[in-house]
Amino acid sequence: MKEVIAITGIGSISPLGSNSGMVWNNYLNRSNHCIAIQSHSEIETAVGALSSASETILEEVRSSTNHYKDVDKTVLMGLYAGRQAMLEADWKHADHFGINMGSSRGATELFEKYHQEFLSTNKASTLSSPTTTLGNIATWLANDLQAKGPSISHSITCSTALHSVLNGVAWLQSGLCDKFMVGGSEAPLTSFTVAQMRALKIYTQFTTAEYPCRTLDLEKNRNQMFLGEGAAVFCLERGKKSNTKAYITGIGYATEPLKHNISISTNADCFQDAMKMAIGESDLKEIDAIVMHAPGTIKGDLSEYNAIKAVFKNQLPALTSNKWKIGHSFGASGALSLELAVLMLQHQQFIEIPFIKTTKSTSKELKNILINAVGFGGNAVTLKISLL
């Protein structure tokens, strides 16, 4: 990287809560997960759903203007998170900043609703097109915040949010913008989306076990991924800033040759390449922890772990993931992982997965953390964030 990028504001809404204090307190509660049970296709289904208090917040966002009465939940979550991030970074509406908001599925709730109406009536609703296009996630946020710069939406499956960070870094380092807002939003808790994951044989079965999703348990004998919803947004600025939460000091990305639509190699070559690129010339010993993608699937967890072993050999950093707690939020998952990494640096406390052994002592000072994300087909991104 030509120069460091400062993270000066963070906003999020997820099963962990709607502000940084709530989110951190939920992470500190090691024995508690955020799994709820919903009925999808008349099957009891484990999900990471927003709390009733957070749903009320979203309805307040919706009612803030008549323009939002017909938008999808992905837009509402992005609006809330973007407003919070902008407030924390102390950006003004007159500032020139760009926005890149990603989502894997986009406005899936509205899309399914409008499609069902079409099947029943053979007519499309007037607003069915503008409210279901992927681009409306970023453009509504840009309109809400009166952003003067570019407004971009994209989908790169489950590495979407970290790709938005890559894009923001590129815009900043090019000199085309001094500030850039990036993030991801996902509302995948629909019966059709859950059915798609069940068809892939990767969704966890409903269980009353203490930890229904044993992410990074490399001895589990069945896939235990479950879906969660949420959004996280970050304000990025070029160079050192007095209000910085953490600095982005390395970026990495790689894609594997596709063997299957959802394939990843045994040793996740894409992750190896992305991590090496993000680490750059730094000593491997300087990496204190990794927030893994680790979705809770047998192959996904193991291949990423193998990739980390291949890169770090016998000096593994401390490893963690938040998906046992809040589920896999597809395009927003990398952003929520980045939020966890920043909070760990700020509070100087490593958040363990309670049912696995950490790979090394976590009492040392945290200075450098990697965040991993990968999408279907082996599209990996790694960020390195640091305290300077």
Phi, psi and omega in degrees: 000141182290324177203162182289155177242127182271136169265110187253351178204144179223135172225143180205160169214130186197181175301344179280343181135190187236010173209163188297327179296314178296317181299312182295318179298323177292324176293325181292336178280087189294332187270354187251128171256170183252029182281129173244169179244123175239158176264121175231124185055038179062028177237132176294125191230132176283130180217159171257093187257154174296150175288166178297327178295319178291323176297323177297320177300317180296324178292329175293322175297315181300320184276359182290340175201150180297337182297336187264003185291340183244013182273162182281162179298328178300321179292314181300316179295319178296320178298313181297311182296321179295318177299316181295318180296316181297320178297316181293323180280350181062036173281153179249158181298334181279351181294148176268104178219151177262168180224134170228107178247125181251161175201137178289310185260340183072214186279063188292326180297311180291322181301314180294321179298311182292325179293321178296321177297320180296317179297328182277326188244348185064023177227148178260140177294153185303317185265012185296325180283304185296332183273353180245357176289144181300324184298339185289345178293313180282322185291324175295321178294318178298319178296317183296320184265000180057041181293141182262348185264194181294150179235116190231135169240149177203165176224120173228053182045230192279355174259014185304308186297319180288332172294328176294325176295316177304317182294318178299318177299317181297316178298318181292315183287341176284342183086002181285336176220150174264341181220145180212134178257130184225158177165193180210151178220138183211133177231074189266010187275064175241155184298323181292318180294317177299318179298324178298318180290324177295323180296332178278356178065033180243355183278140180292150173279149177297133181210154177262013179300156182302321178233092184298333179240109184262070176303135178069009167279102187282000179253003180294149185250010175209154178293141184226031176286142170222158186270146174225164180240158178159177178210148173215140184226143183231139173264122182248140176222149181281133175089181182279135181229150183290336183256025185289135173277319178192165179248140170275114185246358178199143175227145178215152181202150179194156178227136178272152170301133187282123174254334180205158184304329182237022188282156169210143186290163184303322180252018175044067181305326180297320178293319179302313182294319181294318180294318179298320180294318180293322180289324178062229182273001181294152175289136179303330181293344181281346179276114186272330184202160175228126169270107187277157173294306170029078186283351182102004174271154183299306184288321182298314180295314185291319182295321178293319177298318178298322179296318179296318177297322181295325181279315189262351179057239185263012180236061182293137170290172173291138186245139176208172176200155179255003188285339174294338187262318187238355180087181182259113183262029174050244186295339179269351190297319180296324178293319178290329174291320177297320177301315178301316181298317179296318179297321178297320177294317182296317184267355181052049179215127178278133179264112183275160166271120193294339186256009174231159177276135175289157188274350181196172178298134180249018180276347181289163178295137178267122180236324184226126181230136173265146174235127181251146169210147177216143179253168176310134179090005174081043178257097190257148173224140172231132172249148169243122176245150191214161165258131183253000000 
